[in-house]
Amino acid sequence: MVRIFAMTHKKFDAPKNPMYIPLHVGRAGAKKDLGYQGDDTGDNISDLNCYYAELSGVYWVWKNYRGADCVGVCHYRRILISDAGYAFSEKEYEALLESHDIITTKQLELPGSYRSGFAAHHNVAALDEAGRIISELYPQFYDTYVSLVNQNKTYFGNIMVAKKALYDEYCEWLFSILFVLQRRIDMTFADDYHRRVFGFISEFLLYVWVQAKGLSAYECRVAVIGEKTEVGEIREAMGRFFAKKDAAGAKEYFAQYLKRRPDVIMEAADVTGECKLCLQAVSTANLELAEYGRCFLEEINDYDAVISYFQRLNRAASEHVKKIKIAKAEYERTIEAADYDEEVIGQASDIALLAAIRLYAADSRAAQAAFEEIKGC
């Protein structure tokens, strides 16, 4: 039997499949009862949910649930799916766990090392201290930690399914580290997002644990159901700024929002990619203002039109970057035959075009080469 707990802090349309069980995390401090099983019964850390996020539910399952041979954790908005795009059945989970130790997310590939990425958004001292604790409590894991923290991959979301015995072993390892970490670091934080420090660190620690133990991990895609409220807030605000042609105001708004919630531009939150497009639009508008004294918002300032413009520009830039990688003669033949969106390329400023190209080029040299080819077409 497989039972997967969907961690939630709000009412949601729970899957009809009885394999999924909604679990209200942080219920000890919640203002209302959602009607789901809470993480505040038995042995629990529900009152620490603001620091541990979904881990208060992970802990509850470890300490209190004995109803299935295999258990898992997902989110109310995120579930594991196959490469074909469908949710696994209970029998499929059971079959996968006969040949694999754990089922979890595909590895994220980061632009830099995990440590540098963490440091960009959080106090890296907490991550470094977690490493020191591992060296003290589990020295056999420390070399793996050091190697991986300086590489560019991780799991995300604390989403996993495993046989209960292995799940319990992982939780014993994880929480023994985090409870020591809680006593050693400064527990004052600027906002609720950064307060969830143990939830963020544990995503990486799952990767360390799997790699250090040499486990067989079946890595899956994650389906994201709906979008975060914050994404809708950004969309509405950007619509107002664009309509007023207020590039500077949009830039300041986005900068302040990203300080509080840098996760809104991550793929798991920004399902449609609109937040990233808004960020690109705002950056481009301000660069154009600085260089030309005017920007594209003078001609295009309806929200949907702005999004469409940058989608078209990015597609065109992407296609040109792909072609620059092939031989010059074939490039010229291919570019003549291709159905490029030359209208949007002609409409874009050099700043906007080069910024779009840089999203797809391997480095600045490749970006400049693609830009020169496009301008010469």
Secondary structure by P-SEA (a helix, b strand, c coil): cbbbbbcccccccccccccbbbbbcccccccccccccccccccccccccccccaaaaaaaaacccccccccccccccbbbbccccccccaaaaaaaaaaccbbbcccccccccaaaaaaacccaaaaaaaaaaaaaccccaaaaaaaaaacccccccccccccaaaaaaaaaaaaaaaaaaaaccccccccccccaaaaaaaaaaaaaaaaaaccccbbbbbbbccccaaaaaaaaaaaaaaaaccaaaaaaaaaaaaaaccccccccccccaaaaaaaaaaaaaaaaaaccccccccccccaaaaaaaaaaaaaaaaaaaaaaaccaaaaaaaaaacccaaaaaaaccaaaaaaaaaaccccaaaaaaaaaaaaac
